[in-house]
Each structure stands twice: as structure tokens, then as C-alpha cells.
Amino acid sequence: MQDLEFRNLVERVKLRAPIEGIVAQRVSELRQKGALYWACCPFHEERTPSFAVDPRRGTWRCYGACGEGGDVLSFIQRFDGLSFMDSLRMVAREVGEELDEKALQSPGTQAKRDRRDQAFELLGWAAAFYRDALGGPGGAAARDYVKRRGFSDEVCSSFGLGWAQEKGSPLLEAAQRAKRPVAWLVKLGLVREDTTSGRAYDFFRGRLLIPIRDRLGRVVGFGGRLLEERTGSDGRPIAKYVNTPETPLFRKGRIIFGLDLAMETVRKQKELHLVEGYTDVMAAHQAGFGTTCAVLGTSTTEDHAALVRRSGVNLVTLVFDGDNAGRSAAHKALRGLLPLGVNIRIAELPPGCDPGDLLVSEEGIVEYRRRIEGARDWFSAFLDGLSLLEGHQRAQAVEEHFSLLASLKPIECATRLGELAEALEIPSADVQAQWKAFQDHRRRSEAHARLREPEPVGGDEATRAGGGSTGLDTVFGQLIGALLLDNSLIPLYASLEEGVPQGELAVIFRALLELHENPDENSPEENDPQIDAARVISALGAHPARDRVFSLQALAEQADSPENLARDQARWLERARDEAELTLLRNNLSQTVQSSGVDETAKDVLRSLHEKLRRGRVTSTPRSPSASAASTSL
């Protein structure tokens, strides 16, 4: 269990961060009903609210399909996809609580966090180096380009623009002078090594650099843009944009560019605008459209969708060119967003015109705002001109629509199919028939793909290694749940601690006993405060076992009574111990019979005695909480 000072810190942060306020920032439909706040669970699809927040205990719980729960920190962990320590930092920063970073580190995680922190620090150092280069003598051409594009000093500073010089390897040389680890620069994609000579050199040259930051504002990579179109020595055009190669910290499919700057406004307005490029985002922010971000590459992934969901938006507006390329980009962006169930609109700009070009003038800003305000439902925008298509083009367009409709819920899908039939000016039955054929083909393709998948290696042993529960895990999990519900049972079953399997359950059991043995004298509650899941979670601090506590208590609540549940588990453990002793006795008897001169009559007597003992004291399977409850009602 974490030390007392750390536990007190966690409690201070939680007390200063009302859980209902933190959750409401991310779950917009949270509404108070009586003492609790309710909403549809943000962690699984549902239509009837089953997600409850209890401000009195500072906890949340889903009473629906996922059945999860926890405190304000575990909610931030799950919703924002952060570690416990990053969740603690985020909430502490929001409530103004000072944190001692050294005190936060546990020995087991120090080395790993040190490596990540050093990587982030090195990327931050590189961003500062490039930023200084932009303002230095060698950055004049880049500054002229930025000025021609109409970007202000303020927006350049906000986005941290930098410059990579055309010649030499100034970043590498600066790192060597500062005794920075060159090997890390290679891993982070900023320096490359020649495969033949082994000579190291800067990856970015002659490019305006735009730091790519995660949602916490940490630099994870860079995007580099040429100031003008150029060709290489082979006569081929050089790519206008080049990103940092993917690294452990930088995955394009996990980053939404500009979200760190936009998040506060996005959560207030519950709306997100998605454009295509870095400079489009910069131009939009400069013009006052602070909810604008970009996906690095127009295809959205599940990770992108998770970031959008965590921002708490109700409306996503895709801003693309009105030509075929823009429609194709919007189509790719929709794939990952449609399963979210939020409203999605498409704002079409004039063909060949992007936000970065349009937003450099007052007239362009007015036109851009008009396009945003006039954005249409995504499906209506896609249906435009569909009736004018014929033959193969029409069939291909319908297939593209079907691939998007497959992501929708049945009722919305049926509605869209009706709209599609109307746009095609054909009977709805014909569209339904083609939709059925599409679904059948899709299912056959998926089934064929599954048949081609290799069998997992390791069988049951692999499953167990991956965390499959054993009989002891089940029993001690139910016992812990019973003790959380009725603390008077703790002294009765404390002696069973030595039998808990090593791992998370052992950590939870020890934390429970320590809280009982050392009551918190500073607790705001009178008498002895209840040791429930919320208190144990706080006591566990950053230990991963905290994620299991709430589910153990929730499972135990299904039993007829904590007392009966605990007694059943204790009896099972006693029988299991007896069975282990009998097995040992049987092995000893077998060895004795084989090694000594015992006659056949004595052997038969010993075997018979053992069999009678075995039948009289055989272990039964532990009863689950539901079985325990059922036995009482019969």
C-alpha cells in the first residue's frame, strides 16, 4: 500500500475535485436525479441511463453491461486513456494542488517513467532548438513564408513553429555539444544514420517545422513543410509535407493535431471542426475558430474516435474541399467517426480552396463562417448528385454508401436506406434487396477471413498466463467483496491472508487489513469510517490493482448477504486445504506401500481407508454470489 503522505495527497486532490463536475465536463448528458447523477454509460453503447455518479462517496458506477466503477481518478484514467499518475497530475493541475514529482515516483515505475520523461524532454529540447532557428539569421526565408501566409506572431508562438536549416546537421551538432544522447534522437526520428557508413545526419532539412503534440501538450513528433515546390536529383517532385517517422511516442493514428490547444473550447462548445492540414488548423485558430483540429492523414482510426468521444462533443463538422478529392477525404474521415453516434455535418468549401487560403482575408473569414454555419448532415451531403450517376458509377457510389451505413445502429440505418432510395429515385424494396446482398457478402467475407486466421499458440496455458482466473482467485475475490460490504467480518477472516495468491488480490487484501488495523484519525466521518471500495482505491494509489476493487464489491452485492458469502468462501478454502492434505497423504501412502514389505491385505486396507476419507471430505466448487443468493430463496 502507498505511504500515508501519498494517500493523503490523493485524498486532497479528490476532495478538491468534485466528481460530478469532472464527469460532466466529459459526459454532457449527465443529469441529477435525487442524490445521484445519471447518464448513459460512456464506455459502452446503451439507450437507457445506467451510469451513476455519487458525489457523497466520490464514486461512479455502471449498472449496465460493463459493470465498472471507481473514483474520479479511475474515471479520468478510463475516459481520457491516461495512466493513474497522469490522471492525478491532470486533476491536481485543474484544482491547483502542488505535486512533488519525486515523491510521486514508486521504485517499480521510476525507471520506465524516467525513460519516457527523458524522451519527452528531448523532443521538447528539439522543438526549442528549431524555434530558435526560425528566429535566427538562417530562418529569414521561413519567416518570410510565414508572413506571406498571413500567420501572426501569436499563432506561430502558440503552435511552436520552427525551422530546420537547409545544409549540415545543426541539430545533431547541438546535441553533441550539449551531450544529448544521439541514439535517442535516432529512435525519435530526428536523426538518421547512413546504413553504409554509419554517419549520422539530421532528418529534417530546409523545412518549416510544426511540432506535433499529444492532448497533454507534449511534443511527440514534427511535421515539416517545404517553403516551395522542389524536385530531387532524380527529377521527381519532393514531398511537400514530411512527418517524423513513427516512433514509440508518435503514432499518426493516435494523434489529433491541435487538440491540446482546442480541448478547452471544444468541451465548452461541445463541437469539433476537423480539417485536413496543419496550416489549416493554424489559420482557423487565428481567425477565431478555436475548435478546429486535424487528423494526420484523412482516415480516422478507433484511437481518433476515442479522442473525439473523450472530448465530450455532440457535433463534429468535417471541413473539406467541394471537389471529388474533398469528398473522398470526407468519406475516409467518416469511417471511424460514425460509430460514435454523434451528429456529423459536412461543410464544403469552394473547389480547390482550403481553409488556409480562405482565412487570410476578412472576406474569406466571412465566407468560411457561412460555410460552417450552412454545413449539412453528412448523408444529405453525400446524396447530392447521386441520381445523375448511371451504370458502374452509380453502383460504386451505392457500395460506398453501404460501407458507411454498416457502422450505424439499425434504426438510423433503416432511415438512411429510405433516403438513399429517394435520392436514387427507385423503389425502396430494390435498395433493401441490394443492402441485403451487401450484408450477406460482407458476412461471408468476414467468415472466410476468420477461417484463415491461425490458431492461438499455447491453448489453455496461454489463457491462464494472460490472466484467466483460477478457483482461488474467484474465492478470494468474493471474500474481499464481502469484507468491503461488511467490515465487521474483517477480523473473522484476516487469518486467511496467507492463502491469497500472489498478485493483485494479495495487494487488495493487505490494503483492506491495513485500513482496518490503522483507522484514519483524520477521517471526516464520526466513529469508524466505512472501508469501502472508494477508500481501498485511494489507499492503493497508483497500483494497477485499484482497477479491480470496485468490481469485487459490485459482484459481492449480488449475494444474499456478505456474511453468508464470506462463510461460503471460507468453507471452500477449508475443504480445499483438506483435499490438499489428503492428496499428500495418498502420495505418502503410495510411496510407503511401494518401498516397504506391506502385504496385499494391508495394502487393500490402506487404499480403502484413503478412499473413504476422500469421499467424506472432497472439495466442492465454490459458490458464486448468485448461487449463494439462490440457495437462500429455495
C-alpha positions as CSV (number, residue, x, y, z in Angstrom):
1,M,0.0,0.0,0.0
2,Q,1.2,3.5,-0.7
3,D,2.6,5.5,2.2
4,L,0.4,7.8,4.3
5,E,1.7,11.0,2.8
6,F,0.9,9.9,-0.7
7,R,-2.5,8.6,0.3
8,N,-3.3,12.0,1.9
9,L,-2.2,13.8,-1.2
10,V,-4.5,11.6,-3.3
11,E,-7.4,12.3,-0.9
12,R,-6.8,16.1,-1.0
13,V,-6.9,16.1,-4.8
14,K,-10.1,14.1,-4.9
15,L,-11.8,16.3,-2.2
16,R,-11.0,19.4,-4.2
17,A,-12.2,17.9,-7.5
18,P,-16.0,17.2,-7.2
19,I,-16.5,14.0,-9.3
20,E,-19.8,15.2,-10.7
21,G,-18.1,18.3,-12.2
22,I,-15.2,16.3,-13.7
23,V,-17.6,13.7,-15.2
24,A,-20.0,16.4,-16.5
25,Q,-17.1,18.0,-18.5
26,R,-16.8,14.8,-20.4
27,V,-20.4,13.3,-20.3
28,S,-22.6,16.2,-21.4
29,E,-25.9,14.5,-20.7
30,L,-25.2,13.9,-17.0
31,R,-28.3,14.9,-15.0
32,Q,-29.1,14.9,-11.3
33,K,-31.9,12.6,-10.1
34,G,-32.1,12.6,-6.3
35,A,-28.8,12.1,-4.6
36,L,-27.1,10.7,-7.8
37,Y,-26.2,11.9,-11.2
38,W,-27.2,9.7,-14.2
39,A,-26.3,9.3,-17.8
40,C,-25.8,6.6,-20.5
41,C,-22.5,4.9,-19.8
42,P,-19.7,6.5,-21.9
43,F,-17.9,3.1,-22.0
44,H,-20.4,1.0,-23.9
45,E,-23.4,1.5,-26.2
46,E,-26.8,1.9,-24.4
47,R,-30.0,3.8,-24.6
48,T,-31.3,3.7,-21.0
49,P,-29.0,5.6,-18.5
50,S,-27.2,3.1,-16.2
51,F,-24.2,5.2,-15.4
52,A,-24.4,6.8,-11.9
53,V,-22.2,9.3,-10.1
54,D,-22.4,9.5,-6.3
55,P,-21.0,12.9,-5.1
56,R,-21.3,11.7,-1.4
57,R,-18.8,8.9,-1.9
58,G,-16.9,10.5,-4.8
59,T,-17.5,7.4,-7.0
60,W,-19.0,6.4,-10.3
61,R,-20.5,3.1,-11.4
62,C,-22.1,1.5,-14.4
63,Y,-25.1,-0.7,-13.5
64,G,-25.4,-1.8,-17.1
65,A,-23.3,-4.0,-19.4
66,C,-19.8,-3.1,-18.4
67,G,-20.4,-3.0,-14.7
68,E,-17.3,-1.0,-14.0
69,G,-16.8,1.7,-11.4
70,G,-14.3,3.7,-9.4
71,D,-13.3,7.1,-8.2
72,V,-12.7,10.4,-10.0
73,L,-9.1,9.3,-10.9
74,S,-10.1,5.9,-12.3
75,F,-12.8,7.7,-14.4
76,I,-10.1,10.1,-15.9
77,Q,-7.9,7.0,-16.5
78,R,-10.6,5.2,-18.4
79,F,-12.2,8.2,-20.2
80,D,-9.0,10.1,-21.2
81,G,-6.9,7.0,-21.6
82,L,-4.3,8.1,-19.1
83,S,-2.2,6.3,-16.5
84,F,-3.1,6.8,-12.8
85,M,-0.2,9.2,-12.3
86,D,-1.0,11.3,-15.3
87,S,-4.7,11.3,-14.2
88,L,-3.6,12.5,-10.8
89,R,-1.4,15.2,-12.4
90,M,-4.2,16.4,-14.6
91,V,-6.8,16.7,-11.8
92,A,-4.3,18.2,-9.4
93,R,-3.4,20.9,-12.1
94,E,-7.1,21.7,-12.5
95,V,-7.7,22.2,-8.8
96,G,-4.4,24.0,-8.1
97,E,-2.8,21.3,-5.9
98,E,1.0,21.3,-5.9
99,L,2.7,18.0,-6.6
100,D,6.2,16.9,-5.7
101,E,7.2,14.9,-8.8
102,K,9.9,13.0,-7.0
103,A,7.6,11.9,-4.2
104,L,5.1,10.6,-6.8
105,Q,7.5,8.0,-8.2
106,S,7.5,4.5,-6.9
107,P,10.6,2.4,-7.4
108,G,8.9,0.0,-9.7
109,T,7.9,2.6,-12.2
110,Q,10.7,5.1,-11.8
111,A,13.0,3.7,-14.5
112,K,10.2,3.3,-17.1
113,R,8.9,6.8,-16.4
114,D,12.4,8.2,-16.4
115,R,12.9,6.9,-20.0
116,R,9.6,8.3,-21.2
117,D,10.2,11.6,-19.5
118,Q,13.7,11.9,-21.0
119,A,12.2,11.2,-24.4
120,F,9.6,13.9,-24.0
121,E,12.2,16.3,-22.6
122,L,14.5,15.6,-25.6
123,L,11.7,16.3,-28.0
124,G,10.9,19.5,-26.2
125,W,14.5,20.5,-26.4
126,A,14.5,19.8,-30.1
127,A,11.3,21.9,-30.6
128,A,13.0,24.8,-28.7
129,F,16.1,24.4,-30.9
130,Y,14.1,24.6,-34.1
131,R,12.0,27.5,-32.8
132,D,15.2,29.5,-32.0
133,A,16.5,28.7,-35.5
134,L,13.3,30.2,-37.0
135,G,14.1,33.4,-35.2
136,G,17.8,33.3,-36.1
137,P,19.7,34.6,-39.1
138,G,19.2,31.3,-41.0
139,G,15.4,31.5,-40.7
140,A,14.8,34.6,-42.7
141,A,13.3,32.7,-45.7
142,A,11.0,30.7,-43.4
143,R,9.9,33.9,-41.6
144,D,9.0,35.5,-45.0
145,Y,7.0,32.4,-45.9
146,V,5.1,32.6,-42.7
147,K,4.4,36.3,-43.2
148,R,3.2,35.7,-46.7
149,R,0.8,33.1,-45.5
150,G,-0.7,35.7,-43.1
151,F,0.2,34.0,-39.8
152,S,0.6,36.3,-36.8
153,D,3.5,36.0,-34.3
154,E,1.0,34.9,-31.7
155,V,-0.3,31.9,-33.6
156,C,3.3,31.0,-34.6
157,S,4.2,31.0,-30.9
158,S,1.1,29.1,-29.9
159,F,1.9,26.3,-32.4
160,G,5.6,26.5,-31.7
161,L,6.8,26.8,-35.3
162,G,10.4,26.2,-36.1
163,W,12.9,25.9,-38.9
164,A,15.3,23.1,-40.0
165,Q,18.2,24.6,-41.9
166,E,19.0,23.5,-45.5
167,K,22.6,22.4,-45.0
168,G,24.5,20.5,-42.5
169,S,23.2,18.8,-39.3
170,P,22.9,21.6,-36.8
171,L,20.5,19.7,-34.5
172,L,22.9,16.7,-34.3
173,E,25.9,19.1,-33.6
174,A,23.9,20.9,-30.9
175,A,23.0,17.7,-29.3
176,Q,26.6,16.5,-29.3
177,R,27.8,19.8,-27.8
178,A,25.1,19.5,-25.1
179,K,26.0,15.9,-24.5
180,R,22.5,14.8,-25.5
181,P,22.0,11.1,-26.4
182,V,22.3,10.8,-30.2
183,A,21.0,7.3,-30.1
184,W,17.7,8.6,-28.6
185,L,17.5,11.2,-31.4
186,V,17.7,8.4,-33.9
187,K,14.9,6.4,-32.1
188,L,12.8,9.6,-32.0
189,G,13.2,10.1,-35.8
190,L,15.1,13.4,-35.6
191,V,18.5,11.9,-36.7
192,R,19.2,9.2,-39.2
193,E,22.3,7.0,-39.7
194,D,23.7,6.1,-43.1
195,T,23.3,2.3,-43.5
196,T,26.7,2.1,-45.3
197,S,29.0,4.5,-43.5
198,G,27.1,4.7,-40.2
199,R,27.3,8.5,-40.4
200,A,24.6,10.3,-38.5
201,Y,22.7,13.3,-40.0
202,D,19.6,15.5,-39.4
203,F,16.4,14.0,-40.7
204,F,14.7,17.4,-41.4
205,R,16.4,19.9,-43.7
206,G,15.1,23.0,-45.4
207,R,11.6,22.7,-43.9
208,L,9.3,24.8,-41.8
209,L,8.7,22.6,-38.7
210,I,5.4,22.3,-36.9
211,P,5.6,20.4,-33.6
212,I,3.0,17.6,-33.2
213,R,1.7,17.5,-29.7
214,D,-0.4,15.0,-27.8
215,R,-3.6,16.0,-26.0
216,L,-1.5,16.9,-22.9
217,G,0.6,19.4,-24.9
218,R,3.8,17.2,-25.0
219,V,5.8,17.2,-28.3
220,V,5.7,13.7,-29.8
221,G,6.9,14.4,-33.3
222,F,7.2,17.1,-36.1
223,G,5.7,17.9,-39.4
224,G,8.0,19.5,-41.9
225,R,6.8,21.6,-44.9
226,L,8.8,22.8,-47.9
227,L,8.7,26.6,-48.5
228,E,8.3,26.0,-52.2
229,E,7.9,23.1,-54.6
230,R,11.1,21.4,-55.4
231,T,12.4,18.4,-57.3
232,G,15.1,15.9,-56.3
233,S,18.3,14.9,-58.2
234,D,16.2,12.2,-60.0
235,G,13.8,14.9,-61.3
236,R,10.9,13.7,-59.2
237,P,8.9,16.2,-57.0
238,I,10.0,16.2,-53.4
239,A,7.1,15.7,-50.9
240,K,5.7,18.9,-49.7
241,Y,5.0,17.5,-46.2
242,V,7.1,15.0,-44.3
243,N,6.3,13.8,-40.8
244,T,8.6,12.3,-38.2
245,P,8.8,8.5,-38.8
246,E,6.5,6.6,-36.4
247,T,8.1,6.0,-33.0
248,P,7.0,4.6,-29.6
249,L,5.7,8.1,-28.8
250,F,4.4,9.1,-32.2
251,R,1.7,7.1,-34.0
252,K,-0.3,9.1,-36.6
253,G,-3.4,7.0,-35.9
254,R,-3.4,8.1,-32.2
255,I,-2.9,11.9,-32.6
256,I,-5.4,14.7,-33.5
257,F,-3.3,17.7,-34.3
258,G,-4.3,20.9,-32.4
259,L,-6.4,19.1,-29.8
260,D,-4.2,20.2,-27.0
261,L,-5.0,23.8,-27.9
262,A,-8.6,23.3,-28.8
263,M,-9.7,21.0,-25.9
264,E,-10.9,23.7,-23.5
265,T,-13.0,25.4,-26.2
266,V,-14.2,22.0,-27.6
267,R,-15.5,20.9,-24.2
268,K,-17.3,24.2,-23.6
269,Q,-19.0,24.4,-27.1
270,K,-19.4,20.6,-27.4
271,E,-18.4,20.9,-31.1
272,L,-15.3,19.9,-33.1
273,H,-14.2,21.0,-36.6
274,L,-11.9,18.7,-38.5
275,V,-9.8,20.0,-41.4
276,E,-7.1,18.4,-43.5
277,G,-3.7,20.1,-42.8
278,Y,-1.5,21.7,-40.1
279,T,-1.7,25.2,-41.7
280,D,-5.5,24.9,-42.0
281,V,-5.7,24.4,-38.2
282,M,-3.4,27.3,-37.6
283,A,-5.4,29.6,-39.9
284,A,-8.7,28.6,-38.3
285,H,-7.4,29.3,-34.8
286,Q,-6.1,32.6,-35.8
287,A,-9.5,33.5,-37.3
288,G,-11.3,32.6,-34.1
289,F,-12.4,29.0,-34.9
290,G,-10.8,27.6,-31.8
291,T,-12.5,24.1,-32.0
292,T,-10.5,23.2,-35.2
293,C,-8.2,20.2,-35.3
294,A,-6.8,17.9,-38.0
295,V,-6.3,14.2,-38.4
296,L,-2.8,13.3,-39.7
297,G,-3.9,11.7,-42.9
298,T,-7.6,11.9,-43.5
299,S,-8.6,8.3,-42.5
300,T,-9.8,8.2,-38.9
301,T,-9.0,5.3,-36.6
302,E,-10.5,3.9,-33.5
303,D,-8.0,5.8,-31.5
304,H,-9.0,9.0,-33.2
305,A,-12.7,8.2,-32.4
306,A,-11.8,7.6,-28.8
307,L,-10.1,11.0,-28.6
308,V,-13.2,12.6,-30.1
309,R,-15.5,10.8,-27.6
310,R,-13.4,11.8,-24.7
311,S,-13.7,15.4,-25.7
312,G,-17.4,15.2,-24.9
313,V,-18.6,16.7,-28.2
314,N,-22.1,16.4,-29.6
315,L,-21.3,17.7,-33.1
316,V,-18.4,17.1,-35.5
317,T,-18.1,19.2,-38.6
318,L,-15.9,17.9,-41.4
319,V,-14.5,20.8,-43.5
320,F,-13.2,19.7,-46.9
321,D,-13.0,20.9,-50.5
322,G,-16.2,20.5,-52.5
323,D,-14.4,18.6,-55.3
324,N,-14.0,14.8,-55.7
325,A,-10.8,14.7,-53.7
326,G,-12.6,16.5,-50.8
327,R,-15.5,14.1,-50.9
328,S,-13.1,11.2,-50.8
329,A,-11.3,12.7,-47.8
330,A,-14.6,13.2,-46.0
331,H,-15.6,9.6,-46.8
332,K,-12.3,8.3,-45.1
333,A,-12.8,10.6,-42.1
334,L,-16.4,9.3,-41.6
335,R,-15.4,5.7,-41.3
336,G,-14.0,6.0,-37.8
337,L,-16.5,8.6,-36.6
338,L,-19.9,7.2,-37.4
339,P,-19.8,4.5,-34.7
340,L,-19.6,7.3,-32.1
341,G,-23.2,8.2,-32.5
342,V,-22.6,12.0,-32.6
343,N,-24.1,14.4,-35.1
344,I,-21.7,14.7,-38.1
345,R,-22.0,17.5,-40.6
346,I,-20.0,18.3,-43.7
347,A,-19.0,21.9,-44.7
348,E,-18.0,22.1,-48.3
349,L,-15.6,24.8,-49.3
350,P,-15.3,26.1,-52.9
351,P,-13.4,23.5,-55.1
352,G,-9.6,23.9,-54.9
353,C,-9.9,26.1,-51.8
354,D,-8.7,25.1,-48.3
355,P,-9.1,26.9,-45.0
356,G,-5.5,28.1,-45.0
357,D,-6.2,30.0,-48.3
358,L,-9.7,31.2,-47.4
359,L,-9.0,32.5,-43.9
360,V,-6.3,35.1,-44.7
361,S,-8.7,37.8,-45.5
362,E,-11.8,39.3,-43.8
363,E,-13.9,38.4,-46.8
364,G,-12.6,34.8,-46.6
365,I,-13.4,34.6,-42.9
366,V,-17.0,35.6,-43.6
367,E,-17.3,33.0,-46.3
368,Y,-15.7,30.3,-44.2
369,R,-18.2,31.1,-41.3
370,R,-21.1,31.0,-43.8
371,R,-19.9,27.6,-45.0
372,I,-19.6,26.3,-41.4
373,E,-23.0,27.5,-40.4
374,G,-24.5,26.1,-43.5
375,A,-22.9,22.6,-43.0
376,R,-25.3,19.8,-43.8
377,D,-25.9,16.4,-42.4
378,W,-23.2,14.1,-43.7
379,F,-25.6,11.7,-45.5
380,S,-27.5,14.5,-47.2
381,A,-24.3,16.0,-48.5
382,F,-23.2,12.6,-49.9
383,L,-26.5,12.1,-51.7
384,D,-26.1,15.2,-53.8
385,G,-25.9,14.4,-57.5
386,L,-26.3,10.7,-56.8
387,S,-29.4,10.4,-59.1
388,L,-27.3,11.8,-62.0
389,L,-24.9,8.8,-61.9
390,E,-25.5,5.8,-64.2
391,G,-24.3,2.3,-64.6
392,H,-21.0,1.3,-62.9
393,Q,-20.6,4.8,-61.3
394,R,-23.9,4.6,-59.6
395,A,-23.3,1.0,-58.4
396,Q,-19.9,2.0,-57.0
397,A,-21.4,5.1,-55.2
398,V,-24.1,2.9,-53.6
399,E,-21.4,0.4,-52.4
400,E,-19.5,3.3,-50.8
401,H,-22.7,4.5,-49.0
402,F,-23.4,0.9,-47.8
403,S,-19.9,0.6,-46.3
404,L,-20.7,3.7,-44.2
405,L,-24.2,2.6,-43.3
406,A,-22.9,-0.6,-41.9
407,S,-21.4,1.4,-39.0
408,L,-24.9,2.7,-37.9
409,K,-27.4,1.4,-35.5
410,P,-30.4,-0.5,-37.1
411,I,-33.0,2.3,-36.8
412,E,-30.7,5.0,-38.2
413,C,-29.6,2.6,-40.9
414,A,-33.2,1.9,-42.0
415,T,-33.9,5.6,-42.2
416,R,-30.8,6.3,-44.3
417,L,-31.7,3.5,-46.7
418,G,-35.1,5.1,-47.2
419,E,-33.3,8.4,-48.0
420,L,-31.0,6.6,-50.4
421,A,-33.9,5.1,-52.3
422,E,-35.5,8.5,-52.6
423,A,-32.2,10.0,-53.9
424,L,-31.8,7.2,-56.5
425,E,-35.5,7.6,-57.4
426,I,-36.0,3.8,-57.3
427,P,-38.4,1.7,-55.1
428,S,-37.2,1.2,-51.5
429,A,-37.6,-2.6,-51.9
430,D,-34.8,-2.6,-54.6
431,V,-32.5,-0.7,-52.2
432,Q,-33.3,-3.1,-49.4
433,A,-32.6,-6.1,-51.6
434,Q,-29.2,-4.7,-52.6
435,W,-28.5,-3.9,-49.0
436,K,-29.2,-7.5,-48.0
437,A,-26.9,-8.8,-50.7
438,F,-24.2,-6.4,-49.5
439,Q,-24.6,-7.6,-45.9
440,D,-24.6,-11.3,-47.0
441,H,-21.4,-10.8,-49.0
442,R,-19.8,-8.9,-46.1
443,R,-20.6,-11.7,-43.6
444,R,-19.2,-14.4,-46.0
445,S,-16.0,-12.3,-46.4
446,E,-15.6,-12.0,-42.6
447,A,-16.3,-15.7,-42.1
448,H,-13.7,-16.6,-44.7
449,A,-11.2,-14.3,-43.1
450,R,-11.8,-15.9,-39.7
451,L,-11.2,-19.3,-41.2
452,R,-7.8,-18.2,-42.4
453,E,-6.7,-16.9,-39.0
454,P,-4.0,-19.0,-37.3
455,E,-4.9,-20.8,-34.1
456,P,-3.6,-19.2,-31.0
457,V,-0.4,-20.9,-29.6
458,G,-0.4,-22.2,-26.1
459,G,-4.1,-23.2,-25.6
460,D,-5.3,-23.1,-22.0
461,E,-1.8,-22.3,-20.7
462,A,-1.7,-19.2,-22.7
463,T,-5.1,-18.2,-21.4
464,R,-4.0,-18.7,-17.9
465,A,-0.8,-16.7,-18.5
466,G,-3.0,-13.9,-19.9
467,G,-4.8,-13.5,-16.6
468,G,-7.5,-16.2,-16.6
469,S,-8.9,-16.6,-13.1
470,T,-8.4,-19.7,-11.0
471,G,-10.5,-21.2,-8.3
472,L,-8.5,-19.4,-5.6
473,D,-8.8,-16.1,-7.5
474,T,-12.6,-16.5,-7.6
475,V,-12.9,-17.4,-3.9
476,F,-10.6,-14.7,-2.6
477,G,-12.2,-12.1,-4.9
478,Q,-15.6,-12.9,-3.5
479,L,-14.3,-12.9,0.1
480,I,-12.7,-9.4,-0.4
481,G,-16.1,-8.2,-1.8
482,A,-17.9,-9.5,1.3
483,L,-15.4,-7.8,3.6
484,L,-15.8,-4.5,1.7
485,L,-19.6,-4.7,2.3
486,D,-19.4,-5.7,6.0
487,N,-16.3,-4.5,7.8
488,S,-17.2,-6.4,10.9
489,L,-16.2,-9.6,9.1
490,I,-12.6,-8.4,8.6
491,P,-11.2,-9.7,11.9
492,L,-13.0,-13.0,11.5
493,Y,-11.2,-13.8,8.2
494,A,-8.0,-11.8,8.5
495,S,-6.1,-15.0,9.2
496,L,-6.8,-16.2,5.6
497,E,-4.5,-13.6,4.2
498,E,-1.6,-16.0,4.0
499,G,-3.5,-18.1,1.5
500,V,-4.2,-15.3,-1.0
501,P,-2.5,-16.0,-4.4
502,Q,0.4,-13.6,-5.0
503,G,-0.7,-10.7,-7.3
504,E,-3.4,-8.0,-7.3
505,L,-5.7,-9.8,-4.9
506,A,-3.0,-10.1,-2.3
507,V,-2.3,-6.4,-2.6
508,I,-6.0,-5.6,-2.2
509,F,-6.4,-7.9,0.8
510,R,-3.4,-6.3,2.6
511,A,-4.6,-2.8,1.9
512,L,-8.0,-3.8,3.4
513,L,-6.4,-5.2,6.5
514,E,-4.1,-2.2,7.0
515,L,-7.0,0.2,6.7
516,H,-8.8,-1.8,9.4
517,E,-5.8,-2.1,11.6
518,N,-4.9,1.6,11.3
519,P,-8.1,3.7,11.1
520,D,-7.8,7.2,9.7
521,E,-8.0,9.6,12.6
522,N,-8.4,12.5,10.2
523,S,-11.5,11.0,8.6
524,P,-14.4,13.4,8.3
525,E,-16.8,10.7,9.4
526,E,-17.6,10.1,13.0
527,N,-16.8,6.8,14.7
528,D,-15.1,4.2,12.4
529,P,-15.3,5.2,8.7
530,Q,-16.6,2.5,6.4
531,I,-13.8,0.8,4.5
532,D,-15.5,0.5,1.1
533,A,-14.2,0.3,-2.5
534,A,-13.6,4.1,-2.6
535,R,-11.3,4.0,0.4
536,V,-9.3,1.0,-0.7
537,I,-8.9,2.5,-4.2
538,S,-7.4,5.6,-2.6
539,A,-5.1,3.5,-0.4
540,L,-3.8,1.6,-3.4
541,G,-2.7,4.8,-5.1
542,A,-1.1,4.1,-8.5
543,H,-1.1,0.3,-8.1
544,P,-2.9,-1.4,-11.0
545,A,-4.9,-3.5,-8.5
546,R,-7.1,-0.4,-7.9
547,D,-8.9,-1.2,-11.2
548,R,-10.3,-4.5,-9.7
549,V,-11.7,-3.2,-6.4
550,F,-15.0,-1.8,-7.4
551,S,-15.9,-4.8,-9.5
552,L,-15.2,-7.1,-6.5
553,Q,-17.6,-5.1,-4.3
554,A,-20.2,-4.9,-7.1
555,L,-20.1,-8.7,-7.6
556,A,-20.5,-9.3,-3.8
557,E,-23.6,-7.1,-3.8
558,Q,-25.4,-9.8,-5.7
559,A,-25.2,-12.3,-2.8
560,D,-27.9,-12.7,-0.3
561,S,-25.7,-11.3,2.5
562,P,-22.0,-10.6,2.9
563,E,-21.9,-12.9,6.0
564,N,-23.1,-15.9,4.0
565,L,-20.9,-15.1,1.1
566,A,-17.8,-14.9,3.3
567,R,-18.7,-18.1,5.2
568,D,-19.2,-20.0,1.9
569,Q,-15.7,-18.9,0.7
570,A,-14.1,-19.8,4.0
571,R,-15.6,-23.3,3.9
572,W,-14.4,-23.8,0.4
573,L,-10.9,-22.8,1.4
574,E,-11.1,-25.2,4.4
575,R,-12.2,-28.1,2.1
576,A,-9.5,-27.3,-0.4
577,R,-6.9,-27.4,2.3
578,D,-8.2,-30.7,3.5
579,E,-8.1,-32.1,0.0
580,A,-4.5,-30.9,-0.5
581,E,-3.6,-32.7,2.8
582,L,-5.4,-35.9,1.6
583,T,-3.5,-35.8,-1.7
584,L,-0.3,-35.5,0.2
585,L,-1.3,-38.4,2.5
586,R,-2.2,-40.5,-0.5
587,N,1.2,-39.9,-2.1
588,N,2.9,-40.8,1.1
589,L,0.9,-44.0,1.4
590,S,1.7,-45.0,-2.1
591,Q,5.4,-44.4,-1.5
592,T,5.2,-46.4,1.8
593,V,3.4,-49.4,0.1
594,Q,5.9,-49.5,-2.7
595,S,9.0,-49.2,-0.6
596,S,8.2,-51.4,2.4
597,G,7.2,-55.0,2.8
598,V,3.5,-54.4,3.4
599,D,1.4,-57.5,2.4
600,E,-1.5,-57.2,0.0
601,T,-4.1,-57.3,2.7
602,A,-2.6,-54.3,4.4
603,K,-2.4,-52.5,1.1
604,D,-6.2,-53.1,0.5
605,V,-7.0,-51.7,4.0
606,L,-4.9,-48.6,3.4
607,R,-6.4,-48.0,0.0
608,S,-10.0,-48.4,1.4
609,L,-9.2,-46.1,4.3
610,H,-8.0,-43.4,1.9
611,E,-10.9,-43.7,-0.4
612,K,-13.4,-43.4,2.4
613,L,-11.6,-40.3,3.7
614,R,-11.6,-38.8,0.2
615,R,-15.3,-39.3,-0.3
616,G,-16.2,-37.8,3.0
617,R,-14.1,-34.7,2.6
618,V,-14.0,-34.0,-1.1
619,T,-13.8,-30.3,-2.2
620,S,-16.8,-28.8,-3.9
621,T,-16.7,-25.9,-6.3
622,P,-17.0,-22.5,-4.6
623,R,-20.4,-21.0,-5.0
624,S,-20.7,-17.7,-6.9
625,P,-22.6,-14.8,-5.3
626,S,-25.7,-15.5,-7.5
627,A,-25.6,-19.2,-6.4
628,S,-25.3,-18.2,-2.8
629,A,-28.3,-15.9,-3.1
630,A,-30.4,-18.5,-4.9
631,S,-29.8,-21.1,-2.1
632,T,-31.4,-18.8,0.4
633,S,-34.6,-18.3,-1.6
634,L,-35.2,-22.0,-2.2
